Amino acid sequence: MSVDSGLAPYAMHDADSAGRRHSEPTHAYRSPYQRDRDRIVHSSAFRRLAHKTQVFTGDMGDYHRSRLTHTLEVASIARTVGRALRLNEDLIEALALVHDIGHPPFGHAGEDVLDERLRREGGFNHNQQALRIVERLEVRYPEFPGLNLSHEVLSGQRSRAVKEPAATPLLEVQVVDAADSIAYDAHDADDAVELGLIELRELDESPLWRTATAGARRRYAGLAGKMLRRAVVHELIDLLVSDLLRSTQSALAAAAPGSAAEACRLGRPLVQLSPEVARQKRRLESLLFEQVYRHPVVVAERDYAAGALGELFDRCARQPQTVPEEFSTILAEEGAPRAAADYVSSLTDRTALEEHSRLAAPASRR
Ligand code: MG
């Protein structure tokens, strides 16, 4: 049964997949990438994303995004873009759902602590950790370790894990990267206003935000407060996605790659915003960086969480018997620091804090 109908020539076609490390018979009614998606969704690392910080910790309320809802927003935007470009939507969905699966508790604060603690062991990186999880740490099948995902999902994730990928990634991978960044700009601005970290009028310093606000006001005259903000966020996503599609469609028309492999051989990404909108988007990001990610409330949350996570890691690395049995192979093969990092990074925010107060010296809260 062909599930490739309607795909563009430059899309990754199911039939051209390089397959899986441990070969498996094809499924009766699911494409290879649908199976990958299902394996990711059913993994315990994926479920734990529900209780992991995206930017703002759970202590800060229940409006803002968790790592899981961020992931779902990325998948939603990426699939929209992928369908409009006639790319492989199943592959895109799998790539989006797996992209942040390696995040430790407490977002980048948690990542920085583990990276510093593991300096001698080669560091800790959430993109690399996602590969460890799906290739090794998740054990769901008796025949093989990990989820045995398709080559295309693994190499897509691998391209995120290295600074300079050896080859240009598939267009589907490029779409997920673009969608990730559209999603977090829009939802971080939304969350930050809801949390009172920044005012709507402060966001007006960003030309992109101003354009989106003007669009929202044209659509709904007289809107204010929360409803205006929501309309602006919708408008912002629509504006960025529309620009991404326009700019990518013209790049695709000019390069006219005849296959997915040919699109990679071009050696440059084709899924890109127009230069002007990209510039404006960077401006919004620096505003968010200055006003939100460095806000004293956010920094205090981050410092507390990082301190607790570091102490928990130290205790686990020093006394590896405190690391659960399921990490014993890692402990034997790669040593206590790596086993401790695999364990600590797998925890949700809440469990990390509970384990910290159980195992490590109780830190006074602020
Ligand atoms: Mg992300």
Residues whose N, C-alpha, C, O or C-beta is under 5 A from the ligand:
A	BS01	MG	D100 D180
